[in-house]
Amino acid sequence: MDTLVFDLTGPMAHFRKYYTNASALTYGFPPRTVLMGVVAAVLGWERDTYYEALDRGRFAVAVKVPGRRLVQTVNYMRTKKEDLSELRRLGRVPGTQTPLEFLLPAGEHTALRFRVFFAHPDGGLLDEAARRLSEGRSYYPLYLGLTECPASAVFVARLDQRACEVLPPNATVTLTSVLNASLLQDIVLGGAAAPRRLVRERAPYSFGPGRVLRPPVSVIYEAGGQPFPVRLRVPAYRFRLAGDGAAPGDEETVAFLEG
């Protein structure tokens, strides 16, 4: 399949971990469900209308800027049925204070950046998304998890199959993307490309009818956004990028979350 590549950038993010309750913790990357929502926002598809269509696609995401965490207590307003009449009168309604973890850029970086790879069998869908991104006009506003975390999308490239080198299973590859742990055969330790700190956690994968969350998947990524050497049970894909959003000689080796 042809592949659309773009960067998601923003000053801060919150990708809520689905299993947190008393406090809201964040992932260090946008999960697959977030990536689906971003593509749907670019194309102008309304909520709950795109799950089946975008599930036919394939997604990969690479962390390009290391992040740091900041916990901030925020006030949530109650909006239960019994509170609505009081809100309409502009009256006071009890609020709830909740610790909220934000993801911020680390070091000298001023913005987060995630590189998204989106492949789909419908070439027309890719063309429309690529056109909108290259013109800088997403149909709906983009954000990184919360509406309080606005984002922008930078078009990198729309690539056909000739721009992709398929790396066979069991070969040692230096991966730049978040990895579905079920695709992993071995982590290659030692050498200059050895990972500094790998993180493994469970993340949302897709929605079913009625926005019911389907079983999550276990994912692995390097906390500082550095590549890490692995051997996979499935092919990896090496993209040589060219375009306004890519640096000269820019190259990415990714594994799609779907395998």
NORTAKA-V467830 format. One record per residue. RES is the residue in one small letter. PHI is phi as a letter, one per 20 degrees, with the letter a starting at -180 (* if undefined). OMEGA is omega in whole degrees, -180 to 180 (* if undefined). BURIAL is I if it has 24 or more other C-alpha atoms within 12 Angstrom, else O. Layout:
RES:PHI:OMEGA:BURIAL
RES:PHI:OMEGA:BURIAL
This chain:
m:*:172:O
d:f:-172:I
t:c:173:I
l:d:-180:I
v:c:176:I
f:b:179:I
d:d:172:I
l:d:-179:I
t:c:177:I
g:r:-176:I
p:f:179:I
m:b:-176:I
a:b:170:I
h:b:176:I
f:d:-168:I
r:f:175:I
k:f:-170:I
y:f:-174:I
y:e:-179:O
t:e:-175:O
n:c:-176:O
a:f:175:O
s:c:-176:O
a:d:179:I
l:e:-176:I
t:c:168:I
y:f:178:I
g:e:-178:I
f:b:175:I
p:f:177:I
p:f:-177:I
r:g:180:I
t:f:177:I
v:f:180:I
l:f:177:I
m:f:179:I
g:f:179:I
v:f:179:I
v:f:178:I
a:f:178:I
a:f:178:I
v:f:-176:I
l:e:-180:I
g:n:177:O
w:e:-176:O
e:f:-179:O
r:g:177:O
d:m:-180:O
t:d:-167:O
y:d:-171:I
y:f:-176:I
e:f:-178:O
a:f:-177:O
l:e:174:I
d:f:176:I
r:f:-179:O
g:e:178:I
r:c:-175:I
f:c:168:I
a:b:-180:I
v:b:179:I
a:d:176:I
v:e:-175:I
k:d:178:I
v:c:178:I
p:f:-178:I
g:d:172:I
r:c:-174:I
r:d:175:O
l:c:178:O
v:e:-179:O
q:c:177:O
t:f:-179:O
v:c:179:O
n:e:174:O
y:d:178:O
m:e:177:O
r:f:179:O
t:c:177:O
k:f:-174:O
k:g:-178:O
e:f:-180:O
d:e:-171:O
l:f:-179:O
s:f:179:O
e:f:178:O
l:f:179:O
r:f:178:O
r:e:-178:O
l:m:177:O
g:e:-178:O
r:e:178:O
v:c:-180:O
p:g:178:O
g:d:179:O
t:c:177:O
q:e:-177:O
t:c:173:O
p:f:-178:O
l:c:-179:I
e:e:178:I
f:d:173:I
l:d:-178:I
l:c:177:I
p:f:-179:I
a:e:176:O
g:m:-177:O
e:e:-179:O
h:f:-179:O
t:d:-179:O
a:b:172:I
l:f:177:I
r:b:178:I
f:c:179:I
r:e:-175:I
v:d:175:I
f:d:-176:I
f:c:178:I
a:d:-177:I
h:b:180:I
p:f:179:O
d:e:-179:O
g:f:179:O
g:f:177:O
l:f:178:I
l:f:180:I
d:f:-179:I
e:f:179:O
a:f:180:I
a:f:-180:I
r:f:-180:I
r:f:-179:I
l:f:-179:I
s:f:178:I
e:e:179:O
g:m:-178:O
r:c:171:O
s:f:-178:I
y:f:176:O
y:d:176:I
p:f:180:I
l:d:175:I
y:b:-177:I
l:e:175:I
g:n:179:I
l:c:177:I
t:f:177:O
e:f:-180:O
c:d:-177:I
p:f:-177:O
a:c:172:I
s:c:179:I
a:d:-179:I
v:d:179:I
f:f:178:I
v:d:-177:I
a:a:167:I
r:d:-168:I
l:d:171:I
d:e:-173:O
q:f:-178:O
r:f:-180:O
a:e:-175:O
c:c:174:I
e:d:180:O
v:e:179:O
l:e:-170:O
p:f:174:O
p:g:178:O
n:m:176:O
a:f:176:O
t:f:-179:I
v:c:176:I
t:e:-169:I
l:e:176:I
t:d:-173:I
s:d:170:I
v:f:-172:I
l:d:168:I
n:f:-172:I
a:f:-180:I
s:f:-179:O
l:e:-174:I
l:e:171:I
q:d:179:O
d:b:166:O
i:e:-177:I
v:e:-178:O
l:e:179:O
g:n:179:O
g:n:-176:O
a:f:-176:O
a:e:-179:O
a:f:-178:O
p:f:178:I
r:e:-179:O
r:b:178:O
l:e:179:I
v:d:176:I
r:c:178:O
e:b:-179:I
r:e:-175:I
a:c:178:I
p:f:-177:I
y:d:-179:I
s:a:177:I
f:d:171:I
g:d:178:O
p:g:-179:O
g:m:-179:O
r:l:176:O
v:e:-178:O
l:f:176:O
r:f:-176:O
p:g:179:O
p:f:178:I
v:c:175:I
s:e:-178:O
v:c:179:I
i:c:175:I
y:b:179:I
e:e:-170:I
a:f:-179:I
g:e:-180:I
g:m:-179:I
q:e:175:I
p:f:177:I
f:b:-175:I
p:e:-178:I
v:b:165:I
r:d:-173:I
l:d:175:I
r:e:-176:I
v:c:177:I
p:f:168:I
a:d:-174:I
y:c:179:I
r:d:-179:I
f:d:172:I
r:d:-170:I
l:e:176:I
a:b:-179:O
g:q:-175:O
d:f:-177:O
g:e:-177:O
a:d:176:O
a:f:178:O
p:g:-179:O
g:m:-178:O
d:f:-177:O
e:b:180:I
e:c:173:I
t:d:-172:I
v:c:170:I
a:c:179:I
f:f:-177:I
l:f:-179:I
e:e:-178:I
g:n:*:O
